[in-house]
């Protein structure tokens, strides 16, 4: 099951009833609706948003308090274009104008017949259809939103399919598992009671519930509301822990992230401490809303929030993540994570994660993000720091490149002028502004550095440090690529040749471009450069950037064979970023394949992501190639890559790019 089949055949209703949840659920099922029901109002808004329901029923009988029961669901209902039914006793119909004013769209009086209930639900459903633009848009929204939900289904094939979010909380790598494997993820003391509840459900076929603690987190409990459907047994899952209920008060209704007020409070509490904030926005979201409708747009914002939340958890654990307005998200960093380099790295990862396509059933939706970064100054309060991040974000929207701008504590916004960069690049080599850093590479089963990749950095006198992305974009625009590439290769070889004996076993990787290998004298020039530097050919790897287009693949293949015959190793870099990947792999003589950072990080994503990464690694190994993963940031990614047969890795998990002196210290320190 993909989480949509039940929702496509039956409409769904979310019920909030402190005293009669089960009775109302039975009545609603009798008239052909699916039910997601709750007793406690604390996290009801989040549960409603993360369910597939577009209609909610709030039980206001027996003196229900509108402030506690109704009002928290109003923003959630409006955000999703939903309908909100209030159930009142017939004697209390005088209160209906007040409840409608508070946000209810329909009402039902008790006692009621099945026919009356069915008519009320049909009326609410018709309103939702009109607001949302029809069933197809709602199905797209449900497909998007269900990725965030907590649910599972036991199919007729005897296997359990879990939502991505539930699998993550249970520490499962796959979303399709056997019941035995699911049980083994539960605390030992609770397995028997869970198994008995499941067996009772199978025998009786009646709705039931069970609860358990999370693995390694005894204070966090989940409750499973079991039900039968056409595909087997299914369950909607919710948090039972008080901590999650209290936490809901400071949450954004649409995404479940921290709210703007909670973010401002967090910033105020850190006044005077080293703090950096990232302000992200989604570009041209209005066009997507116009094309697919607000319901799909709101569901998509929820999925974007989950990608942001997961990336922050991986790269900067403990950081604060919030939705502060519309399509703007804020990430707050403190401590070591608040440095400019770490913040910029996280921004790149977030922009990459948001840029991966979202599935909306029969469509793929692609989004583009921009990011402004601001480092706090001693005099900054929350409002001023947020304003400075907004300034950087405005610069990022207007500028080109990778879509990131930073306001450091000392400087103004580093909005770059492309024309100025082109002019300055001509002088940068003579001024010594183009430097080299070396990113260590490690065997997956060892902590000892085995090699390094030489990376370029532009220490611009006005804009500060600029990464290789902006540097090479500028070089391409100004037809300065060949002189720049030659300088970087020569400088990397010069520094590496001066390393002490302790580094004599390290391999050095240098990057060459498609423009380089197209030059008639490239091979002779490169070999002369290597020999003149004194660096051994046997320890040098030439990395061909796969994102660059090689026009003459046959000629390139002959050249690389010659380089290998001269003692150099050859790698294809950034594999997975370009459209020529398989053609290159088929035609070019290679020693190493380097998996692009985005692809490597996908191995900790969905089961589909893992299949793709696994296929790339196994294909490379079948061709006799060593595999190097770039951009490895978490132990989970490393563990999964290791299991699939990856040989080496590099990334922030172990080390960013470092100077030659720092590299020597790293190796000497073991």
Residue pairs with C-beta under 8 A, 6 or more apart in sequence:
1 153
1 155
1 161
1 231
1 234
2 143
2 161
3 52
3 143
3 146
3 147
3 149
3 151
3 153
3 161
3 163
4 52
4 139
4 142
4 143
4 146
4 361
5 230
5 231
6 34
6 229
6 230
6 231
6 234
7 34
7 52
7 139
7 142
7 146
8 139
9 230
10 32
10 33
10 34
11 33
11 34
11 54
11 55
11 121
11 125
12 33
12 34
12 35
12 36
12 51
12 52
12 53
12 54
12 55
13 28
13 33
13 34
13 35
13 36
13 53
13 55
13 56
13 57
13 121
14 36
14 37
14 38
14 44
14 47
14 48
14 51
14 53
14 55
14 56
14 57
15 21
15 24
15 25
15 28
15 35
15 36
15 37
15 38
15 56
15 57
15 59
16 37
16 38
16 39
16 41
16 44
16 56
16 57
16 58
16 59
16 69
16 73
17 24
17 37
17 38
17 39
17 57
17 58
17 59
17 87
18 39
18 40
18 41
18 59
18 64
18 69
19 59
19 61
19 62
20 59
20 61
21 37
21 38
21 39
22 37
22 207
24 37
24 57
24 59
24 87
25 35
25 37
25 207
26 207
27 114
27 117
28 35
28 57
28 117
28 121
29 35
30 114
31 114
31 117
31 118
31 121
32 118
33 121
34 53
34 227
34 229
35 227
36 47
36 48
36 51
36 52
36 53
36 225
36 236
37 225
38 44
38 47
38 238
40 245
41 68
41 69
41 72
42 245
42 246
42 248
42 249
43 238
43 239
43 244
43 245
43 248
44 72
44 73
45 72
45 73
45 75
45 76
45 248
45 251
45 253
46 76
46 248
46 251
46 253
46 256
47 238
48 56
48 73
48 76
48 77
48 80
48 82
49 76
49 79
49 80
49 145
49 253
49 254
49 256
49 302
50 145
50 148
50 149
50 150
50 256
50 302
51 145
51 149
51 236
52 142
52 145
52 146
52 149
53 82
54 80
54 81
54 82
54 83
54 125
54 128
54 132
54 138
54 295
55 82
55 83
55 84
55 85
55 121
55 124
55 125
55 128
56 73
56 76
56 77
56 82
56 83
56 84
56 85
57 85
57 86
57 87
57 108
58 64
58 69
58 70
58 73
58 84
58 85
58 86
58 87
58 104
59 69
59 87
60 66
60 69
60 70
60 86
60 87
60 88
60 92
60 95
60 99
61 87
61 88
61 89
61 92
61 110
62 89
64 70
66 98
66 99
66 102
70 84
70 86
70 99
70 102
70 103
70 104
71 102
71 103
73 84
73 103
74 84
74 102
74 103
75 253
75 254
76 82
76 253
76 254
77 83
77 84
77 103
77 105
78 103
79 253
79 254
79 298
80 141
80 254
80 295
80 298
80 299
81 128
81 131
81 132
81 293
81 294
81 295
81 298
82 128
83 105
83 106
83 124
83 125
83 127
83 128
84 103
84 104
84 105
84 106
85 104
85 105
85 106
85 107
85 108
85 120
85 121
85 124
86 96
86 99
86 104
86 106
86 107
86 108
87 107
87 108
87 109
87 110
88 95
88 96
88 99
88 107
88 108
88 109
88 110
89 109
89 110
90 109
90 110
90 111
93 107
93 109
96 104
96 107
99 107
100 107
105 124
105 127
106 120
106 123
106 124
106 127
107 120
108 116
108 117
108 120
112 120
128 138
129 135
129 138
131 295
132 138
132 141
132 293
132 294
132 295
133 293
133 295
136 361
137 292
137 293
137 295
137 296
138 295
139 361
140 292
140 296
140 299
140 360
140 361
140 362
140 363
141 293
141 295
141 296
141 298
141 299
141 360
142 299
143 359
143 360
143 361
144 296
144 299
144 300
144 302
144 303
144 358
144 359
144 360
145 299
145 302
145 303
146 163
147 163
147 164
147 165
147 303
147 306
148 163
148 165
148 256
148 302
148 303
148 306
149 163
149 165
149 166
149 236
150 163
150 165
150 166
150 169
150 222
150 236
150 237
150 238
151 162
151 163
151 166
151 234
151 235
151 236
151 237
152 160
152 161
152 162
152 163
152 166
152 182
152 224
152 234
152 235
152 237
153 160
153 161
153 229
153 231
153 232
153 233
153 234
153 235
154 160
154 179
154 198
154 232
154 233
154 234
155 161
155 231
155 232
156 231
156 232
158 178
158 179
159 176
159 177
159 178
159 179
160 176
160 177
160 178
160 179
160 182
161 175
161 176
162 170
162 172
162 175
162 176
162 177
162 182
163 175
164 175
164 606
165 306
166 237
167 173
167 174
167 175
168 310
169 214
169 222
170 182
170 185
170 214
170 215
171 185
171 215
171 216
172 181
172 182
172 185
173 610
173 640
174 607
174 610
175 606
175 607
176 607
179 198
183 191
183 194
183 195
184 191
185 215
186 194
186 212
186 213
186 215
187 212
187 213
187 215
187 218
190 212
190 213
193 210
194 210
194 212
197 208
197 209
197 210
197 226
198 210
198 226
198 233
200 208
201 208
201 226
201 228
201 233
202 233
205 228
207 225
207 226
207 227
207 228
208 226
209 223
209 224
209 225
209 226
210 223
210 224
210 226
211 221
211 222
211 223
211 224
211 240
212 221
212 222
213 219
213 220
213 221
213 222
214 220
214 221
214 222
219 241
219 243
220 239
220 241
220 243
220 244
221 239
221 240
221 241
222 237
222 238
222 239
222 240
223 237
223 238
223 239
223 240
224 235
224 236
224 237
225 235
225 236
225 237
225 238
226 233
226 234
226 235
227 233
227 234
227 235
227 236
228 234
239 245
250 258
250 259
250 261
250 262
250 265
251 257
251 258
251 259
251 262
252 258
252 259
252 260
252 322
252 323
254 298
254 301
254 302
254 323
255 301
255 302
255 304
255 305
255 323
256 302
256 305
257 305
257 308
257 309
257 321
257 322
257 323
257 329
258 266
258 320
258 321
258 322
258 323
259 322
259 323
259 324
260 322
260 323
260 324
260 325
262 322
263 320
263 322
263 324
263 330
263 332
263 382
264 382
264 383
264 386
265 382
266 320
266 322
266 332
267 275
267 277
267 332
267 381
267 382
267 385
267 386
268 381
268 382
270 332
270 334
270 376
271 380
271 381
271 382
272 378
273 334
273 376
274 334
274 335
274 338
274 376
275 332
275 333
275 334
275 338
275 375
275 376
275 385
276 332
276 333
276 334
276 337
276 338
276 339
276 340
276 343
276 373
276 374
276 375
276 376
277 330
277 331
277 332
277 333
277 373
277 374
277 376
277 385
277 386
277 389
278 330
278 331
278 333
278 343
278 346
278 347
278 350
278 371
278 372
278 373
278 389
279 324
279 328
279 329
279 330
279 371
279 372
279 373
279 374
279 386
279 389
279 390
279 392
279 393
280 308
280 328
280 329
280 330
280 331
280 347
280 350
280 351
280 354
280 369
280 370
280 371
280 393
281 327
281 328
281 329
281 369
281 370
281 371
281 393
281 397
282 301
282 304
282 327
282 354
282 367
282 368
282 369
283 367
283 368
283 369
283 370
283 397
284 368
285 297
285 326
285 327
285 367
288 296
288 297
288 300
288 365
288 367
289 296
289 297
292 360
292 363
292 365
296 360
300 358
300 360
300 365
300 367
301 323
301 327
303 358
304 329
304 354
304 358
304 367
305 321
305 323
305 329
307 350
307 353
307 354
307 356
308 321
308 329
308 331
308 350
308 353
308 354
309 321
310 353
311 346
311 349
311 350
311 353
312 319
312 321
312 331
312 346
312 350
314 601
314 604
314 633
314 634
314 636
314 637
315 345
315 346
315 349
315 633
315 634
315 652
316 331
316 333
316 337
316 342
316 346
318 334
318 337
319 331
319 332
319 333
319 334
319 337
320 330
320 331
320 332
321 329
321 330
321 331
321 332
322 329
322 330
322 331
322 332
323 329
323 330
324 330
324 386
330 386
330 389
331 346
331 350
333 342
333 343
333 346
336 342
337 343
337 346
338 375
340 373
340 375
340 406
340 408
341 656
342 652
343 373
343 375
343 406
344 373
344 404
344 406
344 467
345 652
345 656
347 371
347 373
347 404
348 402
348 404
349 601
349 633
350 369
350 371
351 369
351 370
351 371
351 402
351 403
351 404
352 597
352 598
354 367
354 368
354 369
355 366
355 367
355 368
355 369
356 598
356 602
357 364
357 365
357 366
358 364
358 365
358 366
358 367
359 365
368 403
369 403
370 393
370 396
370 397
370 403
370 404
371 393
371 396
371 403
371 404
371 405
372 389
372 390
372 391
372 392
372 393
372 394
372 395
372 396
372 404
372 405
372 406
372 407
373 389
373 392
373 404
373 405
373 406
373 407
374 385
374 386
374 388
374 389
374 391
374 392
374 406
374 407
375 406
375 407
375 408
375 409
376 385
376 409
377 409
380 388
388 407
389 407
391 407
391 413
392 405
392 406
392 407
392 413
393 405
395 405
395 413
395 414
395 415
396 403
396 404
396 405
398 415
399 405
399 415
399 416
400 418
400 473
401 416
401 469
401 470
401 473
402 467
402 469
402 470
405 413
405 414
405 415
406 413
406 414
407 413
407 414
408 414
408 464
411 464
414 463
414 464
416 463
416 466
416 470
418 474
418 477
420 462
421 460
421 470
421 474
422 474
422 477
422 478
422 480
424 460
425 458
425 471
425 474
425 475
425 478
425 480
425 484
426 478
426 480
428 434
428 458
428 460
429 483
429 484
429 487
431 461
433 458
433 459
433 460
433 461
434 456
434 457
434 458
434 459
434 471
434 484
434 487
434 488
434 491
435 456
435 457
435 458
435 459
435 491
436 454
436 455
436 456
436 457
436 488
436 491
436 492
436 495
436 660
437 454
437 455
437 457
437 656
437 657
437 658
437 659
438 452
438 453
438 454
438 455
438 492
438 495
438 496
438 508
438 657
438 658
438 659
438 660
438 663
439 452
439 453
439 455
439 650
439 655
439 656
439 657
439 658
440 449
440 451
440 452
440 650
440 654
440 655
440 658
440 663
440 666
441 449
441 450
441 451
441 452
441 453
441 507
441 509
441 628
441 648
441 649
441 650
442 448
442 449
442 450
442 648
442 649
442 650
442 654
443 450
443 647
443 648
444 638
444 641
444 642
444 646
444 647
444 648
444 649
445 642
448 670
449 506
449 663
449 666
449 667
450 505
450 506
450 507
450 648
451 506
451 507
451 508
451 509
451 541
451 648
452 496
452 506
452 507
452 508
452 509
452 663
453 509
453 511
453 543
453 650
454 488
454 489
454 492
454 496
454 508
454 509
454 510
454 511
455 468
455 657
456 468
456 471
456 472
456 484
456 488
457 465
457 466
457 467
457 468
457 471
457 657
458 465
458 466
458 467
458 470
458 471
459 465
459 466
460 466
471 484
472 481
472 484
474 480
475 481
475 484
475 485
481 513
481 515
482 515
482 516
482 519
485 511
485 512
485 513
485 515
485 516
486 525
486 529
488 510
488 511
489 510
489 511
489 512
489 526
489 529
490 529
490 533
492 508
492 510
493 508
493 510
493 529
493 530
493 533
493 535
493 540
494 533
495 660
496 506
496 508
496 533
496 535
496 660
497 533
497 534
497 535
498 660
499 506
499 660
499 663
499 664
500 664
502 664
502 667
502 668
503 663
503 664
503 667
506 539
506 667
507 539
507 540
507 541
507 569
508 535
508 539
508 540
508 541
509 540
509 541
509 542
509 543
509 571
510 540
510 541
510 542
510 543
511 543
511 545
511 573
512 522
512 526
512 542
512 543
512 544
512 545
513 545
513 548
514 544
514 545
514 548
514 549
514 550
514 551
515 548
516 522
517 544
517 550
517 556
517 559
517 560
518 551
518 552
519 525
522 559
523 559
523 562
523 563
523 566
526 542
526 563
527 537
527 566
530 537
530 540
530 568
531 537
537 566
537 567
537 568
538 567
540 568
540 569
541 568
541 569
541 570
541 571
541 591
541 592
542 560
542 563
542 568
542 569
542 570
542 571
543 571
543 572
543 573
543 592
543 594
544 550
544 556
544 560
544 570
544 571
544 572
544 573
544 584
544 588
545 573
545 574
546 572
546 573
546 574
546 575
546 576
546 577
546 578
546 580
546 581
546 584
546 596
547 574
547 577
547 578
548 578
549 578
549 580
550 556
550 580
550 584
553 583
553 584
553 587
553 588
554 587
556 587
556 588
557 587
557 588
557 589
560 570
560 588
560 589
560 590
561 589
563 570
564 570
564 589
564 591
569 591
569 592
570 588
570 589
570 590
570 591
570 592
571 590
571 591
571 592
571 593
571 594
571 628
572 584
572 585
572 588
572 590
572 592
572 593
572 594
573 594
574 594
574 596
574 630
575 581
575 585
575 593
575 594
575 595
575 596
575 599
575 616
576 595
576 596
576 598
576 599
576 616
577 596
577 598
577 599
585 593
585 619
585 620
585 623
590 623
590 625
591 625
591 626
592 625
592 626
592 627
592 628
593 616
593 620
593 625
593 626
593 627
593 628
594 627
594 628
594 629
594 630
595 613
595 616
595 617
595 627
595 628
595 629
595 630
595 646
596 630
596 631
597 630
597 631
597 632
597 651
598 631
599 612
599 613
599 616
600 613
600 629
600 630
600 631
600 632
600 637
600 641
600 649
600 651
601 631
601 632
601 633
601 637
602 609
602 610
602 612
602 613
603 609
603 610
603 613
603 614
603 637
603 640
603 641
603 644
604 634
604 636
604 637
604 640
610 640
613 641
613 644
614 644
617 627
617 641
617 644
617 645
617 646
618 644
618 645
620 627
621 627
621 645
626 647
626 648
627 645
627 646
627 647
627 648
628 646
628 647
628 648
628 649
628 650
629 637
629 641
629 646
629 648
629 649
629 650
629 651
630 649
630 650
630 651
631 650
631 651
631 652
632 638
632 641
632 649
632 650
632 651
632 652
632 653
632 654
633 651
633 652
633 653
634 653
635 653
637 653
638 649
638 653
641 649
655 666
658 666
